[in-house]
Amino acid sequence: MTDDLQRSAPSELTADRVRAALGEVRYPGLTRDLVSFGMVDHVSVCDGRVKVRLALHTDDPTIPSKLEASIGAALRPLGATSVAVEIVAPSAARPAPPGARAAPPPPAANKPL
């Protein structure tokens, strides 16, 4: 009977479980998943509420809604009570690490006046 209880009890929803589920979500029209493409920038989970930030650029206005639907369908069976998907440009998603060198100014800015 203990085994039946363990099988029927839902596992805790964690960021790792969410990332694993996102590894099964295919980018619309392609065969690879969001994780292998490196698009999953951030995942947070709190009391069944999930927020996923994806770093991607697309000119197809239907992609965000398709991704939101696919992600919701993948996460709700795991116990997600709400799913929010934020899509940001790849450069905005990953700021430079602390101590990283800034790019030098353009050559015109280096010329004396």
Biotite code that builds the C-alpha atoms (Angstrom):
import biotite.structure as struc

atoms = struc.array([
    struc.Atom([0.000, 0.000, 0.000], chain_id="A", res_id=1, res_name="MET", atom_name="CA", element="C"),
    struc.Atom([2.912, 2.336, 0.644], chain_id="A", res_id=2, res_name="THR", atom_name="CA", element="C"),
    struc.Atom([4.036, 1.903, -2.964], chain_id="A", res_id=3, res_name="ASP", atom_name="CA", element="C"),
    struc.Atom([0.564, 2.908, -4.206], chain_id="A", res_id=4, res_name="ASP", atom_name="CA", element="C"),
    struc.Atom([0.671, 6.087, -2.122], chain_id="A", res_id=5, res_name="LEU", atom_name="CA", element="C"),
    struc.Atom([4.128, 6.981, -3.384], chain_id="A", res_id=6, res_name="GLN", atom_name="CA", element="C"),
    struc.Atom([3.077, 6.441, -6.998], chain_id="A", res_id=7, res_name="ARG", atom_name="CA", element="C"),
    struc.Atom([-0.084, 8.512, -6.676], chain_id="A", res_id=8, res_name="SER", atom_name="CA", element="C"),
    struc.Atom([1.471, 11.365, -4.674], chain_id="A", res_id=9, res_name="ALA", atom_name="CA", element="C"),
    struc.Atom([2.659, 14.107, -7.000], chain_id="A", res_id=10, res_name="PRO", atom_name="CA", element="C"),
    struc.Atom([6.345, 14.937, -6.865], chain_id="A", res_id=11, res_name="SER", atom_name="CA", element="C"),
    struc.Atom([7.315, 18.406, -5.790], chain_id="A", res_id=12, res_name="GLU", atom_name="CA", element="C"),
    struc.Atom([7.463, 20.825, -8.673], chain_id="A", res_id=13, res_name="LEU", atom_name="CA", element="C"),
    struc.Atom([11.007, 22.194, -8.893], chain_id="A", res_id=14, res_name="THR", atom_name="CA", element="C"),
    struc.Atom([12.971, 24.271, -11.364], chain_id="A", res_id=15, res_name="ALA", atom_name="CA", element="C"),
    struc.Atom([14.929, 21.135, -12.310], chain_id="A", res_id=16, res_name="ASP", atom_name="CA", element="C"),
    struc.Atom([11.720, 19.241, -13.131], chain_id="A", res_id=17, res_name="ARG", atom_name="CA", element="C"),
    struc.Atom([10.485, 22.221, -15.148], chain_id="A", res_id=18, res_name="VAL", atom_name="CA", element="C"),
    struc.Atom([13.757, 22.361, -17.114], chain_id="A", res_id=19, res_name="ARG", atom_name="CA", element="C"),
    struc.Atom([13.526, 18.620, -17.757], chain_id="A", res_id=20, res_name="ALA", atom_name="CA", element="C"),
    struc.Atom([9.977, 19.060, -19.081], chain_id="A", res_id=21, res_name="ALA", atom_name="CA", element="C"),
    struc.Atom([11.092, 21.992, -21.255], chain_id="A", res_id=22, res_name="LEU", atom_name="CA", element="C"),
    struc.Atom([13.648, 19.610, -22.738], chain_id="A", res_id=23, res_name="GLY", atom_name="CA", element="C"),
    struc.Atom([10.668, 17.841, -24.322], chain_id="A", res_id=24, res_name="GLU", atom_name="CA", element="C"),
    struc.Atom([9.097, 21.017, -25.766], chain_id="A", res_id=25, res_name="VAL", atom_name="CA", element="C"),
    struc.Atom([10.025, 21.436, -29.427], chain_id="A", res_id=26, res_name="ARG", atom_name="CA", element="C"),
    struc.Atom([10.501, 24.837, -30.996], chain_id="A", res_id=27, res_name="TYR", atom_name="CA", element="C"),
    struc.Atom([7.586, 25.265, -33.431], chain_id="A", res_id=28, res_name="PRO", atom_name="CA", element="C"),
    struc.Atom([8.480, 23.979, -36.883], chain_id="A", res_id=29, res_name="GLY", atom_name="CA", element="C"),
    struc.Atom([11.807, 22.481, -35.794], chain_id="A", res_id=30, res_name="LEU", atom_name="CA", element="C"),
    struc.Atom([12.880, 19.149, -34.322], chain_id="A", res_id=31, res_name="THR", atom_name="CA", element="C"),
    struc.Atom([15.028, 20.383, -31.431], chain_id="A", res_id=32, res_name="ARG", atom_name="CA", element="C"),
    struc.Atom([13.816, 21.354, -27.988], chain_id="A", res_id=33, res_name="ASP", atom_name="CA", element="C"),
    struc.Atom([14.036, 24.679, -26.152], chain_id="A", res_id=34, res_name="LEU", atom_name="CA", element="C"),
    struc.Atom([16.751, 23.493, -23.746], chain_id="A", res_id=35, res_name="VAL", atom_name="CA", element="C"),
    struc.Atom([19.090, 22.105, -26.405], chain_id="A", res_id=36, res_name="SER", atom_name="CA", element="C"),
    struc.Atom([18.750, 25.388, -28.333], chain_id="A", res_id=37, res_name="PHE", atom_name="CA", element="C"),
    struc.Atom([19.805, 27.242, -25.165], chain_id="A", res_id=38, res_name="GLY", atom_name="CA", element="C"),
    struc.Atom([16.638, 29.329, -25.138], chain_id="A", res_id=39, res_name="MET", atom_name="CA", element="C"),
    struc.Atom([15.667, 28.678, -21.507], chain_id="A", res_id=40, res_name="VAL", atom_name="CA", element="C"),
    struc.Atom([17.204, 31.632, -19.708], chain_id="A", res_id=41, res_name="ASP", atom_name="CA", element="C"),
    struc.Atom([15.500, 31.372, -16.311], chain_id="A", res_id=42, res_name="HIS", atom_name="CA", element="C"),
    struc.Atom([12.974, 29.210, -14.467], chain_id="A", res_id=43, res_name="VAL", atom_name="CA", element="C"),
    struc.Atom([11.302, 30.007, -11.165], chain_id="A", res_id=44, res_name="SER", atom_name="CA", element="C"),
    struc.Atom([8.750, 27.970, -9.226], chain_id="A", res_id=45, res_name="VAL", atom_name="CA", element="C"),
    struc.Atom([6.746, 29.085, -6.206], chain_id="A", res_id=46, res_name="CYS", atom_name="CA", element="C"),
    struc.Atom([3.739, 27.191, -4.838], chain_id="A", res_id=47, res_name="ASP", atom_name="CA", element="C"),
    struc.Atom([2.913, 25.655, -8.191], chain_id="A", res_id=48, res_name="GLY", atom_name="CA", element="C"),
    struc.Atom([3.292, 28.930, -10.088], chain_id="A", res_id=49, res_name="ARG", atom_name="CA", element="C"),
    struc.Atom([5.942, 28.695, -12.792], chain_id="A", res_id=50, res_name="VAL", atom_name="CA", element="C"),
    struc.Atom([7.682, 31.492, -14.649], chain_id="A", res_id=51, res_name="LYS", atom_name="CA", element="C"),
    struc.Atom([9.852, 30.685, -17.649], chain_id="A", res_id=52, res_name="VAL", atom_name="CA", element="C"),
    struc.Atom([12.021, 33.271, -19.394], chain_id="A", res_id=53, res_name="ARG", atom_name="CA", element="C"),
    struc.Atom([13.066, 32.379, -22.924], chain_id="A", res_id=54, res_name="LEU", atom_name="CA", element="C"),
    struc.Atom([15.819, 34.184, -24.796], chain_id="A", res_id=55, res_name="ALA", atom_name="CA", element="C"),
    struc.Atom([14.972, 34.167, -28.476], chain_id="A", res_id=56, res_name="LEU", atom_name="CA", element="C"),
    struc.Atom([14.398, 36.344, -31.495], chain_id="A", res_id=57, res_name="HIS", atom_name="CA", element="C"),
    struc.Atom([11.732, 35.622, -34.043], chain_id="A", res_id=58, res_name="THR", atom_name="CA", element="C"),
    struc.Atom([10.072, 37.528, -36.833], chain_id="A", res_id=59, res_name="ASP", atom_name="CA", element="C"),
    struc.Atom([7.074, 35.167, -36.691], chain_id="A", res_id=60, res_name="ASP", atom_name="CA", element="C"),
    struc.Atom([4.417, 36.744, -34.444], chain_id="A", res_id=61, res_name="PRO", atom_name="CA", element="C"),
    struc.Atom([2.737, 33.353, -33.865], chain_id="A", res_id=62, res_name="THR", atom_name="CA", element="C"),
    struc.Atom([5.761, 31.781, -32.164], chain_id="A", res_id=63, res_name="ILE", atom_name="CA", element="C"),
    struc.Atom([5.252, 33.287, -28.663], chain_id="A", res_id=64, res_name="PRO", atom_name="CA", element="C"),
    struc.Atom([1.661, 32.019, -28.360], chain_id="A", res_id=65, res_name="SER", atom_name="CA", element="C"),
    struc.Atom([2.636, 28.598, -29.727], chain_id="A", res_id=66, res_name="LYS", atom_name="CA", element="C"),
    struc.Atom([5.467, 28.355, -27.204], chain_id="A", res_id=67, res_name="LEU", atom_name="CA", element="C"),
    struc.Atom([3.214, 29.462, -24.330], chain_id="A", res_id=68, res_name="GLU", atom_name="CA", element="C"),
    struc.Atom([0.656, 26.790, -25.239], chain_id="A", res_id=69, res_name="ALA", atom_name="CA", element="C"),
    struc.Atom([3.285, 24.049, -25.581], chain_id="A", res_id=70, res_name="SER", atom_name="CA", element="C"),
    struc.Atom([5.011, 25.002, -22.338], chain_id="A", res_id=71, res_name="ILE", atom_name="CA", element="C"),
    struc.Atom([1.718, 25.127, -20.435], chain_id="A", res_id=72, res_name="GLY", atom_name="CA", element="C"),
    struc.Atom([0.730, 21.717, -21.803], chain_id="A", res_id=73, res_name="ALA", atom_name="CA", element="C"),
    struc.Atom([4.070, 20.275, -20.678], chain_id="A", res_id=74, res_name="ALA", atom_name="CA", element="C"),
    struc.Atom([4.016, 21.783, -17.167], chain_id="A", res_id=75, res_name="LEU", atom_name="CA", element="C"),
    struc.Atom([0.399, 21.474, -16.015], chain_id="A", res_id=76, res_name="ARG", atom_name="CA", element="C"),
    struc.Atom([0.575, 17.656, -15.726], chain_id="A", res_id=77, res_name="PRO", atom_name="CA", element="C"),
    struc.Atom([3.532, 18.154, -13.356], chain_id="A", res_id=78, res_name="LEU", atom_name="CA", element="C"),
    struc.Atom([1.365, 20.219, -11.019], chain_id="A", res_id=79, res_name="GLY", atom_name="CA", element="C"),
    struc.Atom([1.868, 23.760, -12.299], chain_id="A", res_id=80, res_name="ALA", atom_name="CA", element="C"),
    struc.Atom([-1.162, 25.826, -11.314], chain_id="A", res_id=81, res_name="THR", atom_name="CA", element="C"),
    struc.Atom([-0.150, 28.773, -13.493], chain_id="A", res_id=82, res_name="SER", atom_name="CA", element="C"),
    struc.Atom([2.484, 29.223, -16.154], chain_id="A", res_id=83, res_name="VAL", atom_name="CA", element="C"),
    struc.Atom([3.908, 32.560, -17.255], chain_id="A", res_id=84, res_name="ALA", atom_name="CA", element="C"),
    struc.Atom([6.238, 32.744, -20.224], chain_id="A", res_id=85, res_name="VAL", atom_name="CA", element="C"),
    struc.Atom([8.401, 35.809, -20.789], chain_id="A", res_id=86, res_name="GLU", atom_name="CA", element="C"),
    struc.Atom([10.262, 36.176, -24.064], chain_id="A", res_id=87, res_name="ILE", atom_name="CA", element="C"),
    struc.Atom([13.287, 38.442, -24.172], chain_id="A", res_id=88, res_name="VAL", atom_name="CA", element="C"),
    struc.Atom([15.897, 39.223, -26.795], chain_id="A", res_id=89, res_name="ALA", atom_name="CA", element="C"),
    struc.Atom([18.991, 37.019, -26.424], chain_id="A", res_id=90, res_name="PRO", atom_name="CA", element="C"),
    struc.Atom([21.293, 39.946, -25.665], chain_id="A", res_id=91, res_name="SER", atom_name="CA", element="C"),
    struc.Atom([18.986, 41.247, -22.918], chain_id="A", res_id=92, res_name="ALA", atom_name="CA", element="C"),
    struc.Atom([18.742, 37.834, -21.298], chain_id="A", res_id=93, res_name="ALA", atom_name="CA", element="C"),
    struc.Atom([22.404, 37.406, -20.421], chain_id="A", res_id=94, res_name="ARG", atom_name="CA", element="C"),
    struc.Atom([24.128, 40.536, -19.198], chain_id="A", res_id=95, res_name="PRO", atom_name="CA", element="C"),
    struc.Atom([27.909, 40.598, -19.184], chain_id="A", res_id=96, res_name="ALA", atom_name="CA", element="C"),
    struc.Atom([29.394, 38.950, -16.090], chain_id="A", res_id=97, res_name="PRO", atom_name="CA", element="C"),
    struc.Atom([30.863, 41.207, -13.398], chain_id="A", res_id=98, res_name="PRO", atom_name="CA", element="C"),
    struc.Atom([34.381, 42.279, -14.293], chain_id="A", res_id=99, res_name="GLY", atom_name="CA", element="C"),
    struc.Atom([33.859, 41.686, -18.004], chain_id="A", res_id=100, res_name="ALA", atom_name="CA", element="C"),
    struc.Atom([35.618, 44.202, -20.209], chain_id="A", res_id=101, res_name="ARG", atom_name="CA", element="C"),
    struc.Atom([33.490, 46.642, -22.125], chain_id="A", res_id=102, res_name="ALA", atom_name="CA", element="C"),
    struc.Atom([33.934, 46.864, -25.865], chain_id="A", res_id=103, res_name="ALA", atom_name="CA", element="C"),
    struc.Atom([36.309, 49.649, -26.910], chain_id="A", res_id=104, res_name="PRO", atom_name="CA", element="C"),
    struc.Atom([34.665, 52.790, -28.257], chain_id="A", res_id=105, res_name="PRO", atom_name="CA", element="C"),
    struc.Atom([34.383, 53.138, -32.030], chain_id="A", res_id=106, res_name="PRO", atom_name="CA", element="C"),
    struc.Atom([37.544, 54.469, -33.742], chain_id="A", res_id=107, res_name="PRO", atom_name="CA", element="C"),
    struc.Atom([36.045, 57.944, -34.331], chain_id="A", res_id=108, res_name="ALA", atom_name="CA", element="C"),
    struc.Atom([35.664, 58.407, -30.577], chain_id="A", res_id=109, res_name="ALA", atom_name="CA", element="C"),
    struc.Atom([39.420, 57.805, -30.065], chain_id="A", res_id=110, res_name="ASN", atom_name="CA", element="C"),
    struc.Atom([40.572, 60.633, -32.387], chain_id="A", res_id=111, res_name="LYS", atom_name="CA", element="C"),
    struc.Atom([41.758, 63.842, -30.712], chain_id="A", res_id=112, res_name="PRO", atom_name="CA", element="C"),
    struc.Atom([39.723, 66.952, -31.430], chain_id="A", res_id=113, res_name="LEU", atom_name="CA", element="C"),
])
